[in-house]
Amino acid sequence: MIFYLLMSIATITSVLAQSSNAAGQLTSALCGIIKGVRTIVGVLAICLFLVGGILYAVAHFLPTSVDLRKSMMSWATAMITGGIIGLIIVIIAAPLVNLIINFGTQVNAGVSGGISSPIGISC
C-alpha cells in the first residue's frame, strides 16, 4: 500500500514538474509541510521522553501495589517508544520527500525524451 502511495505521489509530481511554476509551488508546499511536521513531532518527542522518563522513575519508588507499578512502567515505556518513533519520522521525512520528487522528475525525463528540470528540495 505504501508503494502505491509513493508511486501515485511520484506520478503527480512528474505531471506537475512539466511546468516550472507548479513545480516550485509543489516544492515550497512540501518544504513547509516538512518543516511543520519536524517542529511539532520534535517537540512532542522530547515531551514524551521527559514524561515517560519521569513516570518510569516514579514507578520504581512508589510504595503501591505491583499492578499499579507495572501499569505505570508500561505506560512510560510506551511513551519513550513513541518518542523514538517520532524522532525517526523527523529524521526520515526530508530524504523521503526528496526521493519521491527525484523519482517523479526522472519519470518525467523518461517521458519527455530526456529533457528534465531537476527539482531539488533543500528544506
Residue frames as qw, qx, qy, qz and C-alpha x, y, z in Angstrom:
[[0.000, 0.885, 0.465, 0.000, 0.00, 0.00, 0.00],
 [0.294, -0.792, 0.121, 0.521, 2.84, 2.39, 0.81],
 [0.429, -0.086, 0.613, 0.658, 4.40, 1.52, -2.55],
 [0.204, 0.638, 0.643, 0.372, 1.22, 2.53, -4.37],
 [0.165, -0.932, -0.226, 0.231, 1.06, 5.76, -2.38],
 [0.394, -0.576, 0.352, 0.623, 4.65, 6.58, -3.30],
 [0.374, 0.178, 0.690, 0.593, 4.04, 5.76, -6.94],
 [0.106, 0.816, 0.542, 0.173, 0.94, 7.94, -7.10],
 [0.247, -0.887, -0.006, 0.390, 2.80, 10.84, -5.50],
 [0.429, -0.324, 0.531, 0.655, 5.66, 10.37, -7.96],
 [0.309, 0.474, 0.691, 0.450, 3.21, 10.37, -10.86],
 [0.040, -0.935, -0.350, 0.049, 1.55, 13.54, -9.65],
 [0.379, -0.727, 0.220, 0.528, 4.97, 15.11, -9.17],
 [0.445, -0.025, 0.622, 0.644, 6.04, 14.19, -12.71],
 [0.192, 0.720, 0.587, 0.316, 2.88, 15.74, -14.13],
 [0.185, -0.957, -0.165, 0.150, 3.35, 18.90, -12.09],
 [0.541, -0.496, 0.318, 0.600, 7.07, 19.07, -12.92],
 [0.515, 0.466, 0.506, 0.511, 6.24, 19.82, -16.55],
 [0.065, 0.874, 0.122, 0.466, 5.59, 23.44, -15.63],
 [0.478, 0.198, -0.484, 0.705, 8.26, 25.11, -13.56],
 [0.294, -0.426, 0.167, -0.839, 5.79, 27.33, -11.68],
 [0.855, -0.315, -0.172, -0.375, 3.74, 24.37, -10.46],
 [0.823, 0.043, -0.447, 0.347, 6.92, 22.51, -9.52],
 [0.206, 0.351, -0.393, 0.825, 8.13, 25.47, -7.49],
 [0.557, -0.404, 0.072, -0.722, 4.81, 25.71, -5.70],
 [0.927, -0.170, -0.316, -0.111, 4.82, 21.98, -5.00],
 [0.648, 0.193, -0.472, 0.566, 8.37, 22.17, -3.68],
 [0.049, -0.378, 0.343, -0.859, 7.63, 25.09, -1.39],
 [0.740, -0.349, -0.075, -0.570, 4.44, 23.42, -0.14],
 [0.911, -0.080, -0.389, 0.110, 6.25, 20.18, 0.64],
 [0.435, 0.278, -0.456, 0.725, 9.06, 22.08, 2.39],
 [0.344, -0.428, 0.187, -0.814, 6.50, 23.90, 4.51],
 [0.885, -0.268, -0.198, -0.325, 4.81, 20.66, 5.46],
 [0.802, 0.087, -0.454, 0.378, 8.15, 19.03, 6.33],
 [0.179, 0.368, -0.403, 0.818, 9.21, 21.97, 8.50],
 [0.575, -0.403, 0.072, -0.708, 5.88, 21.99, 10.32],
 [0.938, -0.160, -0.288, -0.108, 5.98, 18.24, 10.94],
 [0.632, 0.230, -0.482, 0.561, 9.59, 18.44, 12.12],
 [0.090, -0.424, 0.341, -0.834, 8.76, 21.15, 14.62],
 [0.731, -0.330, 0.025, -0.597, 5.60, 19.57, 16.02],
 [0.952, -0.054, -0.301, -0.002, 6.87, 15.99, 16.12],
 [0.520, 0.349, -0.493, 0.604, 10.24, 17.04, 17.52],
 [0.261, -0.424, 0.361, -0.789, 8.64, 18.93, 20.41],
 [0.862, -0.227, -0.040, -0.451, 6.21, 16.08, 21.08],
 [0.859, 0.141, -0.449, 0.198, 9.03, 13.53, 21.04],
 [0.255, 0.367, -0.533, 0.719, 11.01, 15.49, 23.61],
 [0.535, -0.348, 0.229, -0.735, 7.90, 15.86, 25.79],
 [0.940, -0.082, -0.235, -0.234, 7.23, 12.11, 25.53],
 [0.662, 0.253, -0.549, 0.443, 10.83, 11.35, 26.55],
 [0.027, -0.381, 0.469, -0.797, 10.60, 13.65, 29.57],
 [0.701, -0.255, 0.133, -0.653, 7.19, 12.50, 30.78],
 [0.931, 0.048, -0.348, -0.096, 7.99, 8.85, 30.11],
 [0.528, 0.312, -0.586, 0.530, 11.31, 9.07, 31.95],
 [0.247, -0.349, 0.433, -0.794, 9.76, 10.80, 34.95],
 [0.839, -0.151, -0.029, -0.523, 6.89, 8.31, 35.05],
 [0.854, 0.153, -0.485, 0.114, 9.31, 5.38, 34.82],
 [0.295, 0.330, -0.597, 0.669, 11.44, 6.76, 37.66],
 [0.468, -0.296, 0.301, -0.776, 8.42, 7.48, 39.86],
 [0.888, -0.064, -0.286, -0.354, 7.04, 3.98, 39.26],
 [0.667, 0.189, -0.637, 0.338, 10.14, 2.45, 40.84],
 [0.152, 0.171, -0.575, 0.786, 9.75, 4.40, 44.08],
 [0.577, -0.323, -0.105, -0.743, 6.00, 4.11, 44.64],
 [0.139, -0.163, 0.901, -0.377, 5.07, 2.03, 47.67],
 [0.711, 0.141, 0.086, -0.684, 1.85, 0.89, 45.97],
 [0.880, 0.067, 0.453, -0.127, 0.73, -2.40, 44.54],
 [0.459, -0.223, 0.685, 0.521, 2.67, -4.30, 41.94],
 [0.423, 0.592, 0.652, 0.213, -0.16, -3.96, 39.40],
 [0.087, 0.976, 0.122, -0.156, -0.09, -0.15, 39.53],
 [0.346, -0.681, 0.478, 0.434, 3.69, -0.15, 39.26],
 [0.505, 0.086, 0.749, 0.421, 3.60, -2.46, 36.22],
 [0.325, 0.797, 0.503, 0.077, 0.92, -0.31, 34.62],
 [0.057, -0.954, 0.095, 0.279, 2.93, 2.88, 35.12],
 [0.418, -0.473, 0.624, 0.462, 6.08, 1.26, 33.79],
 [0.497, 0.351, 0.719, 0.336, 4.29, 0.01, 30.68],
 [0.209, 0.933, 0.290, -0.035, 2.84, 3.49, 30.03],
 [0.232, -0.840, 0.323, 0.368, 6.30, 5.01, 30.48],
 [0.506, -0.157, 0.719, 0.450, 7.83, 2.50, 28.08],
 [0.425, 0.642, 0.604, 0.207, 5.12, 3.26, 25.52],
 [0.047, 0.979, 0.060, -0.189, 5.81, 6.99, 25.82],
 [0.340, -0.644, 0.531, 0.434, 9.53, 6.54, 25.32],
 [0.515, 0.161, 0.757, 0.370, 8.89, 4.27, 22.33],
 [0.310, 0.844, 0.437, 0.032, 6.55, 6.88, 20.86],
 [0.118, -0.912, 0.203, 0.336, 9.27, 9.50, 21.26],
 [0.448, -0.326, 0.694, 0.459, 11.75, 7.29, 19.40],
 [0.457, 0.488, 0.695, 0.264, 9.27, 6.71, 16.57],
 [0.134, 0.957, 0.209, -0.151, 8.65, 10.47, 16.38],
 [0.240, -0.758, 0.427, 0.430, 12.35, 11.19, 16.07],
 [0.493, 0.015, 0.763, 0.418, 12.67, 8.58, 13.33],
 [0.358, 0.765, 0.528, 0.092, 9.84, 10.33, 11.44],
 [0.035, -0.955, 0.071, 0.287, 11.61, 13.67, 11.83],
 [0.379, -0.526, 0.612, 0.453, 14.89, 12.26, 10.53],
 [0.439, 0.152, 0.807, 0.364, 13.40, 10.39, 7.56],
 [0.353, 0.758, 0.442, -0.324, 10.85, 12.98, 6.34],
 [0.184, 0.819, -0.260, -0.477, 13.07, 15.19, 4.15],
 [0.124, -0.362, 0.838, 0.388, 15.04, 12.39, 2.43],
 [0.388, 0.351, 0.851, -0.029, 11.81, 10.53, 1.71],
 [0.363, 0.824, 0.263, -0.345, 10.23, 13.57, 0.06],
 [0.034, 0.703, -0.535, -0.468, 13.46, 14.17, -1.90],
 [0.301, -0.077, 0.923, 0.228, 13.33, 10.57, -3.11],
 [0.410, 0.596, 0.676, -0.143, 9.72, 10.95, -4.24],
 [0.254, 0.872, -0.019, -0.418, 10.35, 14.26, -6.01],
 [0.063, -0.579, 0.697, 0.419, 13.50, 13.00, -7.73],
 [0.382, 0.146, 0.904, 0.121, 11.72, 9.82, -8.80],
 [0.397, 0.745, 0.468, -0.262, 8.94, 11.95, -10.26],
 [0.193, 0.836, -0.282, -0.430, 11.34, 14.11, -12.24],
 [0.222, -0.329, 0.858, 0.326, 13.16, 11.00, -13.53],
 [0.438, 0.435, 0.787, -0.018, 9.84, 9.59, -14.74],
 [0.316, 0.870, 0.160, -0.343, 9.12, 12.93, -16.39],
 [0.040, -0.682, 0.579, 0.446, 12.55, 12.91, -18.04],
 [0.355, -0.016, 0.906, 0.229, 11.88, 9.47, -19.48],
 [0.408, 0.658, 0.620, -0.127, 8.53, 10.56, -20.92],
 [0.240, 0.925, 0.033, -0.292, 9.74, 13.84, -22.44],
 [0.788, 0.562, -0.093, 0.234, 12.76, 12.37, -24.17],
 [0.747, -0.041, -0.232, 0.621, 15.46, 13.02, -21.61],
 [0.096, 0.500, -0.082, 0.857, 14.84, 16.73, -21.00],
 [0.526, -0.608, -0.580, 0.129, 14.20, 17.28, -17.35],
 [0.037, -0.723, 0.203, -0.659, 14.19, 20.15, -14.93],
 [0.531, -0.122, -0.740, 0.394, 15.58, 18.88, -11.63],
 [0.432, -0.735, -0.098, -0.513, 13.62, 19.90, -8.60],
 [0.517, 0.086, -0.671, 0.524, 15.97, 19.77, -5.68],
 [0.505, -0.779, -0.245, -0.280, 14.39, 20.21, -2.29],
 [0.465, 0.180, -0.524, 0.690, 16.58, 21.76, 0.33],
 [0.478, -0.740, -0.306, -0.361, 14.36, 22.19, 3.34]]
